[in-house]
């Protein structure tokens, strides 16, 4: 798995664990929640820094753009001349029958 994706997936759980530890410390009167809230900002900052570091260590995408493994882009669909008008006419005829 990509290290960047791993860090992105761990962001939410780590923030929840941090809030839980802060609540536990507040419950046991070790550190009040009002004084420990900067811990959340510190955890978020460390995670963002780790994500940036992992992005710089990744190889650059190919010149044509990046496609995930197994993805094959489909070519753009070009409408056939006159097809749009015939579809509109058929649709308007169906609506007139109702």
C-alpha positions as CSV (number, residue, x, y, z in Angstrom):
1,X,0.0,0.0,0.0
2,X,1.1,3.5,-0.7
3,X,2.5,5.2,2.4
4,X,0.6,8.4,1.6
5,X,-2.7,6.5,1.5
6,X,-1.9,4.8,4.7
7,X,-1.3,8.1,6.5
8,X,-4.5,9.5,5.0
9,X,-6.5,6.5,6.3
10,X,-4.9,6.8,9.8
11,X,-5.7,10.5,10.2
12,X,-9.2,10.2,11.6
13,X,-8.5,7.4,14.0
14,X,-5.4,9.1,15.4
15,X,-7.4,12.3,16.0
16,X,-10.1,10.3,17.8
17,X,-7.5,8.5,19.9
18,X,-6.0,11.9,20.8
19,X,-9.3,13.3,21.8
20,X,-10.0,10.1,23.9
21,X,-6.6,10.4,25.7
22,X,-7.4,14.1,26.4
23,X,-10.8,13.2,27.8
24,X,-9.2,10.5,30.0
25,X,-6.6,12.9,31.3
26,X,-9.3,15.4,32.0
27,X,-11.4,12.8,33.9
28,X,-8.4,11.9,36.1
29,X,-7.6,15.6,36.7
30,X,-4.2,15.2,35.2
31,X,-4.6,17.8,32.5
32,X,-7.7,19.8,31.9
33,X,-9.3,19.8,28.5
34,X,-9.1,23.6,28.3
35,X,-5.3,23.4,28.5
36,X,-4.7,20.3,26.3
37,X,-6.6,21.3,23.2
38,X,-3.4,22.3,21.4
39,X,-2.6,18.5,21.3
40,X,-5.2,18.1,18.5
41,X,-3.4,20.8,16.4
42,X,-0.1,19.2,17.1
43,X,-1.3,15.8,16.0
44,X,-2.9,17.2,12.8
45,X,0.3,19.1,12.0
46,X,2.5,16.0,12.4
47,X,0.2,14.0,10.2
48,X,0.2,16.7,7.5
49,X,3.9,16.9,7.7
50,X,4.2,13.1,7.4
51,X,1.9,13.1,4.3
52,X,4.0,15.8,2.6
53,X,7.2,13.9,3.3
54,X,5.6,10.7,1.9
55,X,4.5,12.6,-1.3
56,X,8.0,13.9,-1.9
57,X,9.3,10.3,-1.7
58,X,6.9,9.0,-4.3
59,X,8.0,8.8,-8.0
60,X,6.5,11.5,-10.2
61,X,3.5,10.5,-12.3
62,X,4.0,9.6,-16.0
63,X,4.0,12.5,-18.5
64,X,0.5,11.5,-19.9
65,X,-1.1,11.7,-16.4
66,X,-1.7,9.2,-13.7
67,X,-4.1,6.3,-14.0
68,X,-4.5,3.7,-11.2
69,X,-3.3,0.2,-11.9
70,X,-5.8,-1.6,-14.1
71,X,-7.7,1.5,-15.2
72,X,-8.0,1.9,-18.9
73,X,-9.4,5.3,-19.9
74,X,-12.2,5.1,-22.4
75,X,-12.0,7.3,-25.5
76,X,-14.4,10.2,-25.6
77,X,-17.7,9.5,-27.4
78,X,-18.3,11.6,-30.4
79,X,-22.0,12.0,-31.4
80,X,-22.9,10.8,-34.9
81,X,-24.1,13.6,-37.2
82,X,-27.9,13.8,-37.1
83,X,-28.2,11.3,-34.2
84,X,-29.0,14.0,-31.6
85,X,-31.8,15.4,-33.7
86,X,-33.3,12.0,-34.4
87,X,-33.2,11.1,-30.7
88,X,-34.9,14.4,-29.9
89,X,-37.6,13.8,-32.5
90,X,-38.2,10.3,-31.2
91,X,-38.5,11.5,-27.7
92,X,-40.9,14.3,-28.6
93,X,-43.1,11.8,-30.5
94,X,-43.2,9.5,-27.4
95,X,-44.3,12.5,-25.2
96,X,-47.0,13.4,-27.7
97,X,-48.5,9.9,-27.4
98,X,-49.2,10.3,-23.6
